[in-house]
Amino acid sequence: MEKNISTQEIPLFKRLEKQHPFLIMLYLAMTGSGVVFLFLLVGFTKSLEKFDLSSLVFPKFFFISTIFILVGSYFVQKAWADFHIDEAKSLRKNLFYVFIMGSIFSVFQIMGWQSLVSQGIKFSGKAAGSYMYILTGLHILHLLAGLIFVIVQFNHYKKASEDAVQALIIFSNKYEKMKMRLLRDYWHFLDGLWIVILVYLLFFFF
């Protein structure tokens, strides 16, 4: 019995050993962030025992912002594909679109907060309202980290494109591929995390 278990575990450890430390750190960080958001959602649920959201209107800007973060995931995936076929120009273009989509998402999130304030839901008010700001605000902070990474990568590939030899080195470098994978996986994580937050909030508004 013990022999069968160890045999099944070996492939998993081998896969982990092959992963770059940065990837493992990212996955651990995303797991930790997921746990933090889970506790926040539980706290939000508990706070609703003394607060009813059903009489309030869910900010439409949160719906609109969702479109942009989903489109951002589309462009991230395209950038990932561009890297594999050495399409430097298209890669930079798609990274630029990712930045734009993330920025617009953030603007609509702020407009969503303004909608909450206009309905009397303030950060310093009821606990349920505070949790809504914390959940969405913490997500934007995570998104900001992703946008900074997008800018760094965009500038990196822009400089490399000015030198054919440097561009060749970059597209054949496993470390560069790993960085693009970091960006891809992190953005999809942000995407999925926002969908979970949105659906969870909607459940209590309707």
N, C-alpha and C positions, 0 to 999 in steps of 0.2 A: 504493500500500500504506500509506504513512504517512498519507495523507489519510483513509483508512478508519478507522485506529486513533484519530486525533484526533477524528473524528466520533463514535466510540463513547464516547470519554472525556468529551466535553462534558456529556452529561446527568448523569453521576456528579458532576462538579464543581458543576453547578448545584444538585443536590440537597444537596450538602454546604454550599454557600453559604447555602441557605435554613434550615439547621439552626441552632438557638440554640447559642452557644458552650458553654453548660453541658451540653447534650446531647452535643456532640462530646467534651468533657472526660470525661463519664461513660463513653462508649464506649471512649475511650482507656484510662481507668482500669480498666474491666472487662477489656479486652484484656491490659493489664499484669498484672492479678491472675491471669488465666487462664494466662499464661506462668509466673508464679511457682508456681502450683499444679502446672503441668505438670512443672517441674523438681523439685518436691517428690515427685511421684509417681515420677519416674525415680529419685530418690535412695532412696525407699522400696523400689523394686524391687531396686536394687543391694544394699541392706542385707539383703535376704532370703537372699542367698547364704550367710550365716552364721547364719540364724535360720529355723526352720520354724514356721509358724503353724497347720499342719494339725491339730495335737493340741489346739489351743485352741478355745474356744467363742466364736463371734462374738456380741458383746453384743446382746441382743434389743432393748434400749432404742434402739439406732440405727435399727432397723426402725420402732419406734413413733414416734420423732421425725419420721421421714420423712412420716408421715401428716399431721402438723401443719403442716409447711412447705408441703406440697402444698395443704392446705386454706387456708393463708395466701395462696397464689397465687390461689385462687378468690375470696377476699374482696378482694384487691387489684384483680382484674379487675372485680368488682362496683362497687368504689369508682370506678374509672375510668369505668364506664358511668354511674354516678350523677352524676358531674361534668358529663357531656354533656347530661343532662336536668334539671340544676339541682335535684337532690334532696339538699339540704343535710343533712337529718336522716339519711337513709339512708347518705349519704357518711360522716358522722361515725361512725355505727354500724359500718360495714364497716371503717373505719380502726381502730376500737377492737378489732374481731375480729382484724384483722391483727396488732395488737400482742399480743393474748392468744396467738394461734397461735405467733408468734415466741418469746414468753417460754416457753411450754410446750415448744417444740422445744429451747430452750437447757437447760431443766431435765432433759429426757431425755438430752441429750448429756452432761451432767455425770454422770448415773446410768450412762451407758455407760462413762465414764472409770472410775467406781468398780468396774464389772464387770471392766474390764481390770486394775485394780490387784489385785483379788481373785484374779486368775489369774497374778499375778506379773509383769505387764507394767507397768513403771513408766517415767516420763518420763526418769529418770536412768539407766535400765538399758540394754538392748540398743538399737542404733540403730533397728531396725525399729519397736520400741515407741515410741521418741521421735518418729519420723516420724508415727505414727498420732495422737499427741497434737497435734503441730504442725499436721497437716492439718485435723483437726477443730476445734482451737482457733482457728486462723487463720480458718476459716470462720465461727465464732461471732463473732469480732471484726468481720468484714464484716457479719454479721447485726445486731450491736449498732448499727453505724452506720445501718443501715436502720431499726431500731426508734426511734432518736433522731429520724430524719426523720419517721417516722410520728407520733410524739408532737407534733412541731412543727406538722405539717400539721393534726392533730386540733385542737389549741388554736387554730390560725389560723382554721379553719372554725367552731369553736365561738363565737369572738368575733364573727366576721362574721355569724353567724346572728342575733345580737341586734340587728342593724341591717339592715333590708330593702334600703336603698340600697347599703350596703356589700356585702351578699350579691350583689346584682345586678351590681355592678362586678366582683367576684371571678369570677363564673361567665362573664363576658364578656371576661375578661382572658386574653390569649394566654400571658402569663408564668405565670399560675396553672395553665393547662392544661399548660404545659411542665413545671412542677414535679410535677404528677400523673403525667405520662409518665415523668419521671425515677424516681419511686417505683415505678411499674409495671414498667419495664424492669429496674431494679436488683433488685427482688424476684424476678422470673422468672430473672434471672441467678443469684441465690443458690440458687434452687430447682434449676436445671439443674446448677450446680456441685456441690451436695450429692449429687445422683443419680449424677454421675460418680464422686465420691469413694467413695460407698457401693458401687457396682457394682465398682469397682476393688479395694476392700478385700475384698469377698466372693469375688472370683476367687481370691485367695490363701488364703482361709480354708477353701475347699471344694475 
